[in-house]
Amino acid sequence: MNISPSPAATAAKIRIDGLSKMYGTFTALEPTTLDVQRGEFLTLLGPSGSGKTTLLQMVSGLTPATSGRLRIDGGDWTNRPVHERGMGLVFQHYALFPHMTVEENVAFPLKMRNQPADQIRTAVAETLAKVQLDAFAHRFPRELSGGQQQRVALARCFVFRPEIILMDEPLGALDKALRETMQLEIRRLHREFGTTLIYVTHDQEEALVMSDRICVMNHAKVEQLGTPSQIYSDPETIFAATFIGHSNLLHGTLAGTDAEGNALIRTAAGTFAGRMGARDADAAEHALIVRPERVTLGAATGPGMNELRATLRDVVYIGSDNRLMLVLPDGTEFTLRLDPGSEIGAGIGEEVTVHWPITAGRVVS
Ligand SMILES: Nc1ncnc2c1ncn2[C@@H]1O[C@H](COP(=O)(O)OP(=O)(O)OP(=O)(O)O)[C@@H](O)[C@H]1O
């Protein structure tokens, strides 16, 4: 029996195939290849200038690519004009029409598509209800708060049921509390409509909360592509480890492998073992990465562990997430999570021993 899924079921919705962008001799995006699956929420995450917007704009058609192809549903869309792509676009500045009411703004994409008036009325009412703006249908944008205006922008995008939506920092202008509410709202709308969505942000928490997969970008290229938990627990590069969540980094040089095939790294604080990251073989700089919650106070209790001695510098009580801050002789900081109620057995300035499983660490470059 053939149990392999049909090609149609596995084919990517969007195939970015070697797309690159040069401005003169400046590389805004190195040749980049990645697939976005149908119905997926993919986030481009990276610091300012890493090429996120450039990649998104090439998918939208607003910026022509220097090289590579864009394929949608298997067809070549590289040179297709923006207005023929039918994608929903939402940017940081809502760009609502100021002279139109909320209802008219949301109806606009449907009017452009010559839909019958009664269908437009129904679709607008339904979509406004989904973003909880039904009571504001007759207001003008200037009579709304920033969050409400951004909701109108979302409604105006989702109302015409685009198969692909591109969002570039859509919550960038909102305060933290409102951002968090809107993050959940966008996720909900994405699920309800089953849209394929590419989202740009430089905010790692936002990316972790919202995405099916995250594409971590730095210096005009993709550093790592994976689910939030893959990227958090198995960062492939030092950049990915430090950009997402808190990491302990022990810098050093590669010193071969142990009997189990784990990478050994020689650091100022001793030699440690960790799983070998994917991309580190030839790099100049290496580090063992271990997340604070994988480290335990006390001496190693069995084989397969790394052990470290360091000076206790501070104890930070922040509710459920109490932290011990340590410092190594070479000044490297090292943090671990302290279980509630556990005894430290040492004062500030005294030495403590900590340990973590070899499998919890990863040697990357
Ligand atoms: N029209 C242009 N001409 C020249 N350089 C450009 C142009 N547009 C973008 N760049 C450069 O390309 C690089 C990537 O820009 P891009 O806007 O993609 O970054 P980003 O990751 O989206 O950053 P941000 O989070 O700040 O928006 C930047 O160094 C930027 O200065």
The ligand as a Gaussian input file, in Angstrom:
#p B3LYP/6-31G(d) Opt

LIG

0 1
 N       16.322000      51.013000      -1.385000
 C       17.450000      50.668000      -0.754000
 N       18.651000      51.093000      -1.148000
 C       19.782000      50.734000      -0.530000
 N       19.828000      49.933000       0.567000
 C       18.658000      49.460000       1.014000
 C       17.404000      49.791000       0.408000
 N       16.411000      49.174000       1.092000
 C       17.022000      48.500000       2.083000
 N       18.361000      48.661000       2.052000
 C       19.339000      48.073000       2.975000
 O       19.198000      46.671000       2.968000
 C       19.428000      46.137000       4.268000
 C       18.264000      45.254000       4.656000
 O       17.125000      46.087000       4.854000
 P       15.732000      45.532000       5.363000
 O       14.765000      46.669000       5.342000
 O       15.396000      44.318000       4.628000
 O       16.078000      45.151000       6.869000
 P       15.117000      44.678000       8.032000
 O       15.696000      43.434000       8.564000
 O       13.725000      44.641000       7.564000
 O       15.321000      45.833000       9.084000
 P       14.241000      46.666000       9.993000
 O       13.852000      45.736000      11.101000
 O       15.054000      47.825000      10.465000
 O       13.119000      47.024000       9.072000
 C       19.630000      47.312000       5.199000
 O       21.012000      47.467000       5.446000
 C       19.071000      48.476000       4.404000
 O       19.743000      49.677000       4.739000

